[in-house]
């Protein structure tokens, strides 16, 4: 036995996986499974009969999966377009999938919400080989009317939410290195093993679609404004404002769809795909004494601003999690409310991902929690700050120096503490 296989066997055994179970299906086997899936009619969204044979023929011919085509919509992915070349996955990549899914299942069963686990069972997310996107796309469409669009890398927010507006979910094709728990850039372990089950939670799927529609509204307004001017500077400012609006809307998405928690049967449970795709963060999000956990009601305008005005980092586990009392509260997140909250948030100071702010309904105060003014004093003292704290402190101080009225701040559910005068004076001198 080769040294490589011995190493694989040792790693697989550590995760209770039989090496011989990692046997990727042949094209013939994949086509046979797909044929059975396409024939299903007892599903919420049966695949149109006229689409079935051409879809099956494409798979049977060996054509690589690119994007679903069961509805009249599509998305042009431009330079980010990609295909899944299933037969090119290596044994190590399949082993990496098997280990990640096995470890995910351990934590998901303990900390995942009921609806998410039901979705995983429905889509058969698991097993010891990477899923074939032809079959997975068909299953997703049948249950939710969503489809997959294969991408080469993380894509711009504008394109990401364009996909959502048409019920397409962008998925990458690469698998993270063997035994890697957390990855900043989304891979199959995040996009498929993390996100797919959330499509079966109607309120979450609707929030995803509504964010896409909010994106359409933002850029429709942008294009209308641009059409009314020939001034290059004005056009640049209009484009910047639209991108900023989408960034604020993206925070609402981040703290719900990606890193949201919900109370079920008196316990806090995970539903965010960003959490559940990482076994380490799944445990951390519920059990760690480090992070804050705050009860949130997105149907309340003040709570919605709390989400839109909270900055974060993607490079490590979250330092604040927001907890829903029920999924019903997500139904209030219409495209119009997402857009309105984003516009308000742009004119207000931000919060960092570590702080507790006035009006918060606190479940847990984490060991890394900070007060709202701590970031300013740390910045003035030249102390080391993470990027989120430094970015937020600098942005807010500039905003306060330019002038923020109490009336503007009253948009928050409670007025934030007044920024210390000595900090503002220090910052003004620094800027002069």
Secondary structure, 3 states (H helix, E strand, C coil): CCHHHHHHHHHHHHCCCCHHHCCCCCHHHHHHHHHHHHCCCCCCCCCCHHHHHHHHHHHHCCCCECECCCCCCCCCCHHHECCECHHHCCHHHHHHHHHHHHHHHHHHHHHECHHHHHHHHHHCCCCCCCCCHHHHHHHHHHHHCCEEEEECCCCCHHHHHHHHHCCEEEECCCCCCCCCCCCCCCCHHHHHHHHHHHHHCHHHHHHHHHHHHHHHHHHHHHHHHHCCCCCHHHHHHHHHHHHHHHHHHHHHHHHHHHCCEEEECCEEEECCHHHHCCHHHHHHHHHCCCCEEEEECCCCHHHHHHHHCECCCCCCCCCEEEEECCHHHHHHCCHHHHHHHHHHHHCCCCECCCECCCCCEEEECCCCCECCCHHHHHHHCCCCCCHHHHHHHHHHHHHHHHCCCHHHHCCCCCCCCCCCHHHHHHHHHHHC
